Amino acid sequence: MAGSSSSGRLPQPEVIMDFADGGTYIKDKLESAVLQLEKRRLMKEEGTKAQRAMEALEVKPVIDSKSEDVDLAVSQIGCTKDQAETALRAENGDLVKALIRLITPQRTGSYANGTA
């Protein structure tokens, strides 16, 4: 048997397909490309679903205030650590905005309504 392999089977030739668009494609490479595209599409769908779920739960990322920022606010403003941490969390970790928040007088309920 000329051309047979040691297992008794004939070696399989590379399959090339002619398509209506005039292109000739190697079947294995075409299948591989299609599978990669499908995996990308599924990953994108999963990411979109996860993002929607996070938005639906209204989960906000935890802002970890740096201890240096808290210490600076406490030493410069004279507030408590809790007040400094609260201000930093409210300003998403922005130290300058947190310091401004801490020194700005807070309006009371009667002033907020416009009455004295």
Secondary structure, DSSP 8 states (H G I E B T S, - for coil): -TT--TTS-------EEE-TTS-EEEHHHHHHHHHHHHHHHHHHHHHHHHHHHHHHHT--------HHHHHHHHHHH---HHHHHHHHHHTTT-HHHHHHHHHS----HHHHTT--
